Amino acid sequence: MTVVVATADFEVYHGVVNELRDRGVTFTTVEPGDPLPDGATVLIHAESDEDTPEAVTDDPDARADVETVVADPENPRRAVDEALARLRSGDGRTIVGIDPGTRPGIAVLSGDVVVAAFHVPLADVAETVRREVEDAVDPVVRIGDGARLQGAQLVRELEDAPVELVDETGTTPYLGTGARGMGDVLAAVNIARLEGKRVEGRDIEPTAGELQVIKNKSRERADDNREIDEELARRVAAGDLTLEEAMDEHRNGG
């Protein structure tokens, strides 16, 4: 099984080839219009190429077996993700798994293949996910049901994407020597592979302990050791205010 790159587009060629090399993928390049090599499975080309994928081989049987992927010069990684998914599983649906928390783990799957992983602050999660599902066909975002407040915030922020809430029991793996820090991302991979319940929103009534955690964080970040009140903490928990906005409001209110 071989990935073949056949394009006259300079940007697509270098973007795709560098991405394939970075991932250690075996591939072949040919000129547009040249015959495909034996064993060709996936062909990557640019939309601007005049020679269509069907025209690069005279063998109708080989032609039927070759999957084609059109690469965008601005996003060669997505084309490689799709090519690898087709090469390995034939199912290229984009699934994003999120292990919620103050610094969530994010895993992006194309079919059964993990094509990207992130470990970012909570404030950066929504933008990261939107970028990964942009232009994807029938994507789904699966969020673990732990870390209730952060999970509810992500459901709200990702209202423009199909979101499933997943029972994350047992998704965090045992981490051996040298794997410290990988737990959130590996849990996100497991969450992505579990079907959940489709949700449009998630209303959470914060517990006294959860509110106290928010208040404690405000005191730790404040130069004057000032702690926000419970009402502001509730608005932070509901996602109506960021912690910084609540601190400013508390300070300006005297």
ABEGO torsion letter per residue (X at the ends): XBBBBBBABAAAAAAAAAAAAAAGBBBBBBBBGBBBBBGBABBBBBAABABBAAAABABAAAAAABBBBBBBAABAAAAAAAAAAAAAAGBABBBBBBBBEABBBBBBBBEABBABBBBBBAAAAAAAAAAAABGBBGBBBBBBABGAAAAAAAAAAAAABBBBBBBABGABBBBBBGABGAAAAAAAAAAAABBBBBBABBBBBBBAAAAAAAAAAAAAABAAGBBBBAAAAAAAAAGABBAAAAAAAAAAAX
